[in-house]
Amino acid sequence: MYPEASTFTTPSGNIKIQETDGILKTKNIRYAASKRYQFPVPVSLAEALTSVPDLTPVCPQHISPMLERMIEPTPIENFLVEESPQYLSVTFPKDVLPDEKLPVIVWIHGGSYEIGCGDLPTSNPVNWVKEQRLIVVSVSYRLGLFGFLGGYDERPANLGLFDIIEALKWIKSNISIFGGDSDNITLLGQSSGGDAVTHLMIAEGAERLFRRVIIQSAPLGLREKRQKMSAQFSRKTNLIKDDPDMMKMVDEYPKFRPSVFKYGLKAAMPFGLQYGFPPLSPENRIRKLWKDNAKKYDVLIGLNDEETAFYLRSSDSIRKYKGFGKRILDKTIRLTTEKIYGKPAEEFAASYAKAGGNVYLFRIFSRLETNTIGAAHCIDLPLLFGNKEAWKNAELLKGIPWREVDNAGKKIRAIWADFARTGFVAENADKPEILKISRLSLG
């Protein structure tokens, strides 16, 4: 928890700030507002400063018991459920100089387009900002029923993506106030946040709002041929879409999930981006658009080596099934990791490089024998944010001494920061114990 500091002066007024070890954080600045199923309306900094909530606003959602065990119990007393959760926070060095232009990283959180927010303790960037002298902006946006379903006039698709675009416009216009370089903005997305970042590269209205992207563990293997599933899930949830009780809606929609189970792995993420609806083009044009834009953005894309390991190795159902031995389990983890994350990332990177883009492909490993889970989904987050207190009870890190996490994390944080500054990664950046990274060449 940050101790309270005073205020930070901007041309639009004073912002309450929190300070830790020479790092400042402005929390809960509204960048846009919306009514249910309507497009976001931008909010100026001056307007936002008239009302800054003390609690962190989050889109209506249920906490996932699996994620609670995997990562850390969420301190729900620090959050405020709000249907219009378009807020951001800015973390930056206190001693930034008047003429200094620091690289800016915009954090787009994951959570299957269904849960999470930008300002969770597990993704607090203060340590990273202190180590690498950069600025991190953490963005929250609409989720689930409110942001990633629909597909018709009364309930448009992709509203959460529109929210993020408004946040990027706000950042482009205002980040210089905090010492940031508005011409050196890198998007960083993990899981569904990585999927969102990948599509912001080709989204209408997002042009010239950023320069680089870091895509971590994006489930790109689930992105295609979702139209029928999305339409069916949307029809089913129409029964509850206008309920004035937002939490009742969140309580009730899980009963409609079985209706999409027939769509296989995609059903694990029933909410998501929809092609052919603004701001995205039809699906048959998507690959070409990435190629056409290849010279516009530097890309760092990759995954953890055993993405599905936590879900499968900690599954009670699998544990009860005696025929599911270690060998079969390991093979299942490998197959699902490569199908959902690995192969699509490799194909994207290869195609991007062939089109003339500057792209690096990475894979994070865990080689510690004491780590029984492996390099599973989300293992990159403690490495990137380095918050010992927030991750101390995470089952994901069971058997891993924190010094190992911190030492590995410092290496990754430095590489990611260098990429954000320059668009390049040093040739000797490989760290055999945790990281394999390479630049893909043309041809």
C-alpha positions in Angstrom: 0.0 0.0 0.0 1.2 3.5 -0.9 1.6 6.1 1.9 -0.4 9.2 1.0 1.6 12.1 -0.5 0.4 15.5 -1.5 -0.7 16.6 -4.9 0.8 16.7 -8.4 0.2 20.0 -10.3 -1.0 19.9 -13.9 -2.3 22.7 -16.2 -5.8 21.3 -15.5 -5.5 21.2 -11.7 -4.0 19.2 -8.9 -4.1 15.4 -8.8 -3.8 13.5 -5.6 -0.7 11.3 -5.6 0.8 8.4 -3.7 4.5 8.0 -3.3 6.8 5.0 -2.6 10.6 5.2 -2.8 10.6 8.2 -5.1 8.0 6.9 -7.4 4.6 8.7 -7.8 1.3 7.2 -8.8 -1.9 9.0 -9.7 -4.9 6.7 -9.4 -8.4 6.5 -10.8 -8.3 9.2 -13.4 -11.4 9.0 -15.7 -10.5 9.1 -19.4 -14.0 8.3 -20.8 -17.6 7.6 -19.6 -20.4 5.6 -21.0 -23.9 4.4 -20.5 -24.8 0.7 -20.9 -24.1 -0.5 -24.4 -23.1 2.9 -25.7 -19.8 4.1 -27.1 -17.4 5.8 -24.7 -17.4 9.6 -24.5 -14.0 11.2 -23.9 -13.4 13.0 -20.6 -10.9 15.8 -20.4 -8.3 15.8 -17.6 -9.9 19.0 -16.2 -13.3 17.2 -16.0 -11.8 14.1 -14.5 -10.1 16.0 -11.7 -13.5 17.3 -10.4 -14.2 13.8 -9.1 -11.5 11.2 -8.4 -12.8 8.1 -6.5 -10.8 6.8 -3.5 -11.6 3.2 -4.3 -10.5 1.6 -7.6 -13.4 1.3 -10.1 -13.8 -2.1 -11.7 -16.3 -3.5 -14.2 -19.0 -5.8 -12.7 -17.5 -9.3 -12.4 -17.1 -12.4 -10.2 -13.8 -13.3 -8.8 -12.4 -16.6 -10.2 -11.7 -19.2 -7.5 -9.1 -20.7 -9.8 -7.3 -17.4 -10.2 -7.6 -16.6 -6.5 -5.6 -19.8 -5.8 -3.3 -19.4 -8.7 -2.3 -15.8 -8.0 -3.5 -14.1 -4.9 -6.9 -13.3 -3.1 -8.2 -10.0 -4.4 -8.6 -7.3 -1.8 -12.2 -6.5 -2.8 -12.5 -3.9 -0.1 -10.3 -1.6 -2.2 -12.5 -1.8 -5.3 -15.7 -0.1 -6.4 -17.9 -1.9 -8.9 -18.9 0.5 -11.7 -20.6 -0.1 -15.0 -18.5 2.7 -16.6 -15.0 1.7 -15.4 -13.0 3.8 -17.9 -10.2 4.9 -15.5 -6.4 4.8 -15.7 -3.5 5.4 -13.4 0.0 6.8 -14.1 3.1 5.6 -12.3 6.2 7.8 -12.9 9.5 8.9 -11.2 9.2 11.8 -8.8 12.4 13.4 -10.0 11.5 13.6 -13.7 13.1 16.6 -15.3 11.1 19.3 -17.1 12.7 18.5 -20.5 12.9 14.8 -20.0 10.9 12.5 -22.2 10.6 9.0 -20.7 9.3 6.0 -22.6 5.7 5.1 -21.9 4.3 1.6 -21.4 0.5 1.2 -21.5 -0.6 -1.9 -19.5 -3.6 -3.7 -20.9 -4.6 -6.4 -18.4 -5.9 -9.9 -19.2 -8.7 -12.0 -17.8 -10.5 -13.5 -20.8 -12.2 -10.2 -21.5 -14.3 -11.1 -18.5 -12.5 -10.3 -15.3 -9.7 -8.1 -13.9 -8.8 -4.4 -14.0 -5.7 -2.3 -14.6 -4.9 -1.5 -11.0 -4.5 -4.9 -9.3 -1.8 -5.2 -6.6 -0.2 -8.0 -8.7 0.4 -5.6 -11.6 1.6 -2.6 -9.6 4.5 -1.3 -11.7 6.3 0.7 -9.0 9.4 -1.5 -8.9 9.7 -1.6 -12.7 9.4 2.2 -13.0 12.1 2.6 -10.3 14.5 0.2 -11.9 14.2 1.3 -15.5 13.1 4.9 -15.3 10.0 4.8 -17.4 6.3 5.6 -17.1 3.6 3.0 -16.9 -0.1 3.8 -17.5 -2.5 1.1 -16.3 -5.9 1.0 -18.1 -9.3 -0.4 -17.1 -12.1 -0.9 -19.5 -15.5 -2.6 -19.9 -15.6 -6.4 -19.8 -17.9 -9.3 -20.3 -21.6 -8.5 -21.0 -20.8 -4.8 -20.9 -17.8 -4.7 -23.2 -17.3 -7.8 -25.4 -20.5 -9.3 -26.6 -23.4 -7.9 -28.7 -23.2 -7.3 -32.4 -26.3 -5.1 -33.3 -27.4 -1.5 -33.0 -28.8 -1.8 -29.4 -25.8 -3.7 -28.2 -22.6 -3.0 -30.2 -19.7 -5.4 -30.3 -16.1 -4.5 -29.2 -17.1 -1.7 -26.8 -14.2 -2.6 -24.5 -11.8 -2.1 -27.4 -13.3 1.3 -28.1 -12.7 2.1 -24.4 -9.0 1.3 -24.8 -8.7 3.4 -27.9 -10.1 6.4 -26.0 -7.6 5.7 -23.2 -4.8 5.8 -25.8 -6.0 9.1 -27.2 -6.0 10.5 -23.6 -2.5 9.2 -23.0 -1.2 10.6 -26.3 -2.6 14.0 -25.4 -1.7 14.1 -21.7 1.3 11.9 -20.9 3.8 14.7 -21.5 2.5 16.3 -18.3 4.0 13.5 -16.3 7.3 13.5 -18.2 6.3 10.9 -20.8 7.3 10.9 -24.5 4.0 11.0 -26.5 6.0 9.8 -29.5 7.4 6.7 -27.7 4.4 4.7 -26.5 4.5 0.9 -26.1 1.4 -1.2 -25.6 1.9 -4.1 -23.2 -0.9 -6.7 -23.1 -1.0 -10.1 -21.4 -3.5 -12.9 -22.2 -6.7 -11.4 -23.5 -4.9 -8.0 -23.1 -2.3 -9.3 -25.5 -5.0 -10.3 -27.9 -6.5 -6.8 -27.6 -3.1 -5.2 -28.3 -2.6 -7.4 -31.4 -5.8 -6.2 -32.8 -5.2 -2.5 -31.9 -2.5 -2.7 -34.5 -5.2 -2.9 -37.1 -8.2 -1.2 -35.4 -9.8 1.8 -37.0 -9.1 4.9 -34.8 -6.0 3.6 -33.2 -3.6 4.8 -35.9 -0.6 6.8 -34.7 -1.5 6.4 -31.0 1.5 4.1 -30.2 4.8 2.9 -31.7 5.5 -0.5 -30.3 3.7 -3.5 -28.8 4.6 -6.3 -26.4 2.3 -9.2 -26.7 2.4 -11.8 -23.8 0.5 -15.1 -23.8 -2.2 -13.9 -26.3 -4.6 -16.8 -27.0 -4.5 -16.1 -30.7 -5.4 -19.7 -31.4 -9.0 -18.9 -30.2 -9.5 -15.8 -32.4 -10.8 -17.3 -35.6 -14.3 -18.5 -36.5 -16.0 -17.2 -33.4 -19.0 -15.6 -35.1 -21.6 -18.3 -34.5 -20.5 -18.8 -30.9 -20.6 -15.0 -30.2 -24.0 -14.7 -31.9 -25.5 -17.6 -29.9 -24.1 -16.4 -26.6 -25.4 -12.9 -27.3 -28.9 -14.3 -28.1 -29.0 -16.3 -24.9 -27.9 -13.4 -22.7 -30.4 -11.0 -24.3 -32.7 -12.3 -21.6 -30.8 -10.4 -18.9 -29.1 -7.6 -20.9 -31.4 -4.8 -19.7 -31.6 -5.8 -16.0 -31.0 -2.7 -13.9 -29.1 -4.8 -11.4 -25.7 -5.2 -12.9 -24.5 -7.7 -10.4 -27.6 -9.8 -10.9 -26.6 -9.9 -14.6 -23.2 -11.1 -13.7 -24.7 -13.8 -11.4 -27.0 -15.1 -14.1 -25.0 -15.2 -17.3 -22.9 -18.3 -16.3 -26.0 -20.5 -16.7 -25.8 -19.8 -20.4 -22.2 -21.0 -20.8 -23.2 -24.6 -21.6 -24.9 -23.4 -24.7 -21.5 -22.7 -26.3 -19.6 -25.8 -25.1 -20.1 -27.4 -28.5 -17.6 -24.8 -29.9 -14.7 -26.6 -28.2 -11.7 -24.7 -26.9 -13.2 -21.3 -28.0 -15.9 -21.8 -25.4 -13.3 -21.3 -22.7 -13.4 -17.6 -23.7 -17.0 -16.8 -24.8 -16.4 -13.1 -24.6 -14.0 -11.5 -27.0 -13.4 -9.4 -30.1 -15.7 -9.7 -33.0 -14.5 -9.3 -36.6 -16.6 -7.4 -39.0 -17.9 -4.9 -36.4 -16.2 -1.6 -35.8 -13.4 -0.9 -35.2 -12.3 -4.3 -36.7 -12.5 -5.4 -40.3 -14.0 -8.7 -41.5 -12.1 -11.8 -40.6 -10.9 -12.6 -44.1 -9.0 -9.2 -44.2 -7.3 -9.5 -40.8 -4.1 -11.3 -41.8 -3.6 -8.9 -44.8 -4.0 -5.9 -42.5 -1.3 -7.1 -40.1 1.0 -7.5 -43.1 0.1 -4.1 -44.5 0.9 -2.5 -41.1 4.1 -4.5 -40.5 6.4 -1.5 -40.9 4.4 0.7 -38.6 5.0 -1.0 -35.2 7.9 -2.8 -33.5 6.7 -6.1 -32.1 7.8 -8.3 -29.2 5.6 -11.4 -29.0 5.8 -14.6 -27.1 4.5 -17.0 -24.4 5.3 -19.1 -21.4 6.5 -22.6 -22.2 3.6 -24.4 -20.4 0.7 -22.0 -20.5 -2.0 -24.5 -19.6 0.0 -26.2 -16.9 -1.7 -24.6 -13.9 -5.2 -25.3 -15.1 -4.4 -28.9 -15.9 -2.0 -29.8 -13.1 -4.3 -28.4 -10.5 -7.6 -29.7 -11.9 -9.5 -31.8 -9.4 -11.3 -33.6 -12.2 -8.0 -34.7 -13.7 -6.6 -35.7 -10.4 -9.5 -38.0 -9.8 -9.1 -39.7 -13.2 -6.6 -42.5 -12.6 -5.9 -43.1 -16.3 -4.6 -39.5 -16.7 -0.9 -40.1 -15.7 2.0 -37.7 -15.8 3.0 -38.6 -19.3 -0.5 -38.0 -20.8 -0.8 -34.8 -18.7 2.5 -33.4 -19.9 1.5 -34.2 -23.5 -1.8 -32.5 -23.1 -0.2 -29.4 -21.7 2.2 -29.3 -24.6 -0.5 -29.8 -27.2 -2.9 -27.2 -25.7 -0.1 -24.6 -25.1 1.1 -24.8 -28.7 -2.4 -24.8 -30.2 -3.7 -21.8 -28.3 -0.6 -19.8 -27.8 2.7 -21.1 -29.3 2.0 -21.9 -32.9 -0.2 -18.8 -33.5 2.5 -16.5 -32.0 5.2 -18.1 -34.2 3.0 -17.8 -37.3 2.2 -14.2 -36.5 5.8 -13.3 -36.0 7.0 -15.1 -39.1 4.3 -13.4 -41.3 5.1 -10.0 -39.7 8.8 -10.4 -40.4 8.2 -11.6 -44.0 6.2 -8.4 -44.5 9.2 -6.3 -43.4 8.3 -5.8 -39.8 10.7 -5.6 -36.9 9.6 -8.5 -34.7 11.1 -10.6 -31.8 9.7 -13.9 -30.6 10.3 -15.0 -27.0 9.5 -17.9 -24.7 9.7 -18.0 -20.9 10.8 -21.1 -19.2 11.0 -22.5 -15.6 13.9 -24.9 -15.1 13.7 -25.1 -11.3 13.1 -28.7 -10.1 11.3 -27.3 -7.0 8.7 -25.6 -9.2 6.0 -28.3 -9.7 3.7 -26.2 -11.8 6.2 -25.0 -14.5 6.1 -21.9 -16.7 2.4 -21.6 -16.7 0.0 -18.9 -17.7 0.6 -15.7 -15.7 4.1 -16.7 -14.5 5.4 -13.7 -16.5 3.5 -11.2 -14.3 5.5 -11.6 -11.1 8.6 -11.5 -13.3 7.5 -8.3 -14.9 6.1 -6.4 -11.9 8.2 -7.9 -9.1 5.7 -7.3 -6.3 6.8 -9.7 -3.5 4.0 -8.8 -1.1 1.3 -9.2 -3.7 2.5 -12.6 -4.9 3.7 -14.1 -1.6 0.7 -16.6 -1.3 0.5 -17.5 -5.0 0.3 -21.2 -5.7 1.7 -20.4 -9.1 5.0 -19.7 -7.5 5.0 -22.6 -5.1 8.4 -24.0 -4.6 10.2 -21.0 -6.1 12.3 -18.9 -3.8 11.4 -15.2 -4.2 15.1 -14.4 -4.9 14.9 -16.5 -8.0 11.8 -14.7 -9.2 13.4 -11.3 -8.5 16.7 -12.2 -10.2 15.0 -13.5 -13.3 12.5 -10.6 -13.2 15.2 -8.0 -13.3 16.6 -9.4 -16.4 13.2 -9.5 -18.2 12.3 -6.0 -17.0 15.5 -4.6 -18.4 15.0 -6.3 -21.8 11.4 -5.2 -22.0 12.3 -1.6 -21.0 15.1 -1.5 -23.7 12.6 -2.6 -26.3 10.2 0.1 -25.2 13.0 2.7 -25.5 14.5 1.7 -28.8 12.4 -1.0 -30.5 15.4 -3.4 -30.3 16.6 -6.2 -28.2 20.3 -6.9 -27.7 21.7 -9.9 -29.6 22.9 -11.5 -26.4 19.6 -11.1 -24.6 18.9 -14.8 -24.2 18.9 -16.0 -20.6 19.1 -19.8 -20.9 17.7 -20.4 -17.4 14.5 -18.4 -18.1 14.2 -16.8 -21.5 14.8 -17.6 -25.2 14.4 -14.6 -27.5 15.2 -14.1 -31.1 14.7 -11.6 -33.9 12.9 -12.9 -36.9 14.4 -12.0 -40.3 12.8 -11.4 -43.7 12.3 -14.4 -45.8 
